[in-house]
Amino acid sequence: MKKIILPILMAFGFLIASTGVQAQTPYRTALGLGIDAGDGQTLFGPQIKHNFGGFNAGNAQVLFGDNITVLGVDYSYNQRISGARGLSWYVGIGPQLSFIDHGKWDKDWYDDDDHWDDDSHVDVAIRPAVGLEFRIPSTPLAMHFDWKPWWNLSHSSHFEPGRFSLGFKFVLK
């Protein structure tokens, strides 16, 4: 599955990069690396952000960690900060799926019943976000930093407020 998702996201990015829109983000489409850190493990992976017109943008990412793959999409409302060239703020929200694989070989010392313990499952979460994005003037580079809490809705629902995201992007258009 991991081998299929990245090429699909890249093809989608190149397809929508050719459309013309007056964006409130300092670019139309960008591809890059996302880092999700805070309480719990740190996740890394590719991401794409596209402005759909005016203040509306979408972001998609696939993040990888130890025994976890996270697929997420976000909607964000983006607004340029006047007087600060290349700087904008955003607020958004989106769902994510976490594919968790805690399977392990269980060797029982008391009998010959060795077997594979499969504790794999999929978690559903909602992720609000509030952040800043900066496109370096006169370059095709941008970065963002946001507060992105994690509200898990399945498998012992819980809220993790101490999560943040950092991203480095190459601006396509």
The 8 nearest C-alpha neighbors of each residue, nearest first, counted from 0:
[[1, 3, 2, 4, 5, 68, 6, 7],
 [2, 0, 3, 4, 5, 68, 61, 6],
 [3, 1, 0, 4, 5, 6, 7, 8],
 [2, 4, 0, 1, 5, 6, 7, 8],
 [5, 3, 7, 1, 6, 2, 8, 0],
 [4, 6, 8, 7, 3, 9, 2, 1],
 [7, 5, 9, 8, 4, 3, 10, 2],
 [6, 8, 10, 4, 5, 9, 11, 3],
 [9, 7, 11, 5, 6, 10, 12, 4],
 [8, 10, 12, 6, 11, 7, 5, 13],
 [11, 9, 7, 13, 12, 8, 6, 14],
 [12, 10, 8, 14, 9, 13, 7, 15],
 [13, 11, 9, 10, 14, 15, 16, 8],
 [12, 14, 16, 10, 11, 15, 9, 17],
 [15, 13, 11, 12, 16, 17, 10, 18],
 [14, 16, 17, 12, 18, 13, 11, 28],
 [17, 15, 13, 14, 18, 28, 12, 172],
 [16, 18, 15, 14, 19, 13, 172, 12],
 [19, 17, 16, 15, 20, 14, 27, 51],
 [18, 20, 17, 21, 16, 27, 52, 15],
 [19, 21, 52, 22, 18, 51, 27, 53],
 [22, 20, 52, 53, 23, 19, 27, 50],
 [23, 21, 24, 53, 52, 20, 50, 27],
 [24, 22, 54, 78, 53, 79, 77, 25],
 [23, 25, 22, 26, 77, 79, 87, 78],
 [24, 26, 85, 23, 134, 22, 27, 86],
 [27, 25, 24, 28, 172, 22, 170, 29],
 [26, 28, 50, 172, 49, 22, 16, 24],
 [29, 27, 49, 172, 171, 48, 16, 26],
 [28, 30, 170, 171, 169, 48, 47, 168],
 [31, 29, 47, 168, 169, 46, 170, 48],
 [30, 32, 168, 46, 167, 45, 169, 47],
 [31, 33, 45, 167, 44, 166, 46, 168],
 [32, 34, 166, 44, 43, 165, 45, 46],
 [33, 35, 43, 165, 164, 42, 166, 36],
 [34, 36, 164, 42, 41, 163, 43, 165],
 [37, 35, 41, 163, 162, 164, 34, 42],
 [36, 38, 162, 161, 163, 39, 41, 35],
 [39, 37, 161, 162, 40, 36, 159, 160],
 [40, 38, 37, 41, 36, 162, 161, 159],
 [39, 41, 42, 36, 38, 64, 37, 65],
 [40, 42, 36, 35, 64, 39, 43, 37],
 [41, 43, 64, 35, 63, 62, 34, 40],
 [44, 42, 34, 62, 63, 33, 35, 64],
 [43, 45, 62, 33, 61, 32, 63, 46],
 [46, 44, 32, 31, 60, 61, 33, 62],
 [47, 45, 60, 31, 59, 32, 30, 33],
 [46, 48, 30, 59, 58, 29, 31, 60],
 [49, 47, 58, 29, 28, 57, 59, 30],
 [48, 50, 28, 57, 56, 27, 51, 58],
 [51, 49, 56, 27, 52, 55, 22, 57],
 [52, 50, 56, 55, 49, 53, 20, 57],
 [53, 51, 20, 50, 22, 55, 21, 54],
 [52, 54, 22, 23, 55, 21, 51, 50],
 [53, 55, 77, 76, 23, 52, 78, 56],
 [56, 54, 76, 51, 52, 53, 50, 75],
 [57, 55, 50, 75, 51, 49, 74, 76],
 [58, 56, 74, 49, 73, 48, 75, 50],
 [57, 59, 48, 73, 72, 47, 49, 74],
 [60, 58, 72, 47, 46, 71, 73, 48],
 [59, 61, 46, 71, 45, 70, 62, 72],
 [60, 62, 70, 44, 69, 45, 71, 46],
 [63, 61, 44, 69, 43, 42, 68, 60],
 [62, 64, 68, 42, 43, 44, 67, 69],
 [65, 63, 42, 67, 66, 68, 41, 43],
 [64, 66, 67, 63, 40, 42, 68, 41],
 [67, 65, 100, 99, 64, 101, 68, 63],
 [68, 66, 99, 64, 65, 98, 63, 100],
 [69, 67, 63, 98, 62, 97, 64, 99],
 [70, 68, 97, 62, 61, 96, 98, 71],
 [69, 71, 61, 96, 95, 60, 97, 62],
 [72, 70, 95, 60, 59, 94, 96, 69],
 [71, 73, 59, 93, 58, 94, 60, 95],
 [74, 72, 93, 58, 92, 57, 75, 59],
 [73, 75, 57, 91, 92, 56, 93, 58],
 [76, 74, 91, 56, 90, 55, 77, 89],
 [75, 77, 55, 54, 89, 90, 91, 56],
 [78, 76, 89, 54, 88, 23, 75, 24],
 [77, 79, 87, 88, 23, 89, 54, 80],
 [78, 80, 87, 23, 81, 86, 88, 24],
 [81, 79, 87, 83, 86, 82, 78, 88],
 [82, 80, 83, 79, 84, 86, 87, 78],
 [81, 83, 84, 80, 86, 79, 85, 87],
 [82, 84, 81, 86, 80, 85, 79, 87],
 [85, 83, 86, 82, 136, 81, 80, 134],
 [84, 86, 134, 133, 25, 136, 83, 135],
 [87, 85, 133, 83, 84, 132, 80, 79],
 [88, 86, 79, 80, 132, 78, 131, 133],
 [89, 87, 131, 78, 130, 77, 132, 79],
 [90, 88, 77, 76, 130, 129, 75, 78],
 [89, 91, 129, 75, 76, 128, 130, 77],
 [92, 90, 75, 128, 74, 127, 76, 129],
 [93, 91, 127, 73, 126, 74, 128, 75],
 [92, 94, 73, 126, 72, 125, 74, 127],
 [95, 93, 125, 124, 71, 72, 126, 73],
 [94, 96, 71, 124, 70, 123, 125, 72],
 [95, 97, 123, 70, 69, 122, 71, 98],
 [96, 98, 69, 122, 121, 68, 99, 70],
 [97, 99, 121, 68, 67, 69, 120, 96],
 [100, 98, 67, 120, 119, 66, 121, 97],
 [99, 101, 119, 66, 102, 67, 118, 98],
 [102, 100, 118, 119, 66, 99, 103, 117],
 [101, 103, 117, 118, 116, 100, 119, 115],
 [104, 102, 116, 115, 105, 101, 117, 118],
 [103, 105, 115, 114, 116, 106, 102, 113],
 [104, 106, 114, 115, 113, 116, 103, 107],
 [107, 105, 113, 108, 104, 114, 112, 111],
 [106, 108, 109, 113, 110, 105, 112, 111],
 [107, 109, 110, 106, 111, 113, 112, 105],
 [108, 110, 107, 111, 112, 106, 113, 105],
 [111, 109, 112, 108, 107, 113, 106, 114],
 [110, 112, 113, 107, 109, 108, 106, 114],
 [111, 113, 110, 107, 114, 106, 109, 105],
 [114, 112, 106, 107, 111, 105, 115, 104],
 [115, 113, 105, 104, 112, 116, 106, 107],
 [114, 116, 104, 105, 103, 117, 102, 113],
 [117, 115, 103, 102, 104, 105, 118, 114],
 [116, 118, 102, 119, 115, 101, 103, 100],
 [119, 117, 101, 102, 116, 100, 120, 99],
 [120, 118, 100, 99, 101, 117, 102, 121],
 [121, 119, 99, 98, 118, 122, 100, 97],
 [120, 122, 98, 97, 99, 96, 123, 119],
 [121, 123, 97, 153, 96, 124, 154, 120],
 [124, 122, 96, 152, 153, 95, 151, 97],
 [125, 123, 151, 152, 95, 150, 94, 96],
 [124, 126, 94, 150, 93, 95, 149, 151],
 [127, 125, 149, 93, 92, 148, 147, 94],
 [126, 128, 92, 91, 147, 148, 93, 125],
 [129, 127, 147, 91, 90, 146, 92, 145],
 [130, 128, 90, 145, 146, 89, 91, 147],
 [131, 129, 145, 89, 144, 88, 146, 128],
 [130, 132, 88, 144, 143, 87, 89, 145],
 [133, 131, 143, 87, 142, 86, 88, 144],
 [134, 132, 86, 85, 142, 141, 143, 135],
 [133, 135, 141, 85, 140, 136, 25, 142],
 [134, 136, 140, 138, 141, 133, 85, 137],
 [137, 135, 138, 134, 85, 84, 139, 140],
 [136, 138, 135, 139, 134, 140, 85, 84],
 [139, 137, 140, 136, 135, 134, 141, 170],
 [138, 140, 170, 169, 141, 137, 171, 135],
 [141, 139, 169, 138, 135, 170, 168, 134],
 [142, 140, 134, 168, 133, 135, 167, 169],
 [143, 141, 167, 166, 133, 132, 168, 134],
 [142, 144, 132, 166, 165, 131, 133, 145],
 [145, 143, 165, 130, 131, 164, 132, 166],
 [146, 144, 130, 164, 129, 163, 147, 131],
 [145, 147, 163, 129, 128, 130, 162, 148],
 [146, 148, 128, 163, 162, 127, 145, 126],
 [149, 147, 160, 162, 159, 126, 161, 127],
 [148, 150, 159, 126, 158, 151, 160, 125],
 [151, 149, 158, 125, 124, 157, 159, 126],
 [150, 152, 124, 156, 157, 153, 123, 149],
 [151, 153, 156, 124, 123, 150, 157, 154],
 [152, 154, 156, 122, 123, 155, 151, 124],
 [155, 153, 156, 122, 152, 151, 121, 123],
 [156, 154, 153, 157, 152, 151, 122, 158],
 [155, 157, 152, 153, 151, 154, 158, 150],
 [158, 156, 151, 150, 155, 159, 152, 149],
 [157, 159, 150, 149, 151, 160, 156, 148],
 [160, 158, 149, 161, 148, 150, 157, 162],
 [159, 161, 148, 162, 158, 149, 147, 150],
 [160, 162, 37, 38, 159, 148, 163, 146],
 [163, 161, 37, 148, 147, 36, 160, 38],
 [164, 162, 146, 147, 36, 145, 35, 37],
 [163, 165, 35, 145, 34, 144, 36, 147],
 [166, 164, 144, 34, 143, 33, 35, 145],
 [167, 165, 33, 143, 142, 32, 34, 168],
 [166, 168, 142, 32, 31, 141, 33, 143],
 [169, 167, 31, 141, 30, 140, 29, 142],
 [168, 170, 140, 30, 29, 139, 31, 171],
 [171, 169, 29, 139, 172, 140, 28, 168],
 [170, 172, 29, 28, 169, 16, 30, 139],
 [171, 27, 28, 170, 26, 16, 29, 17]]
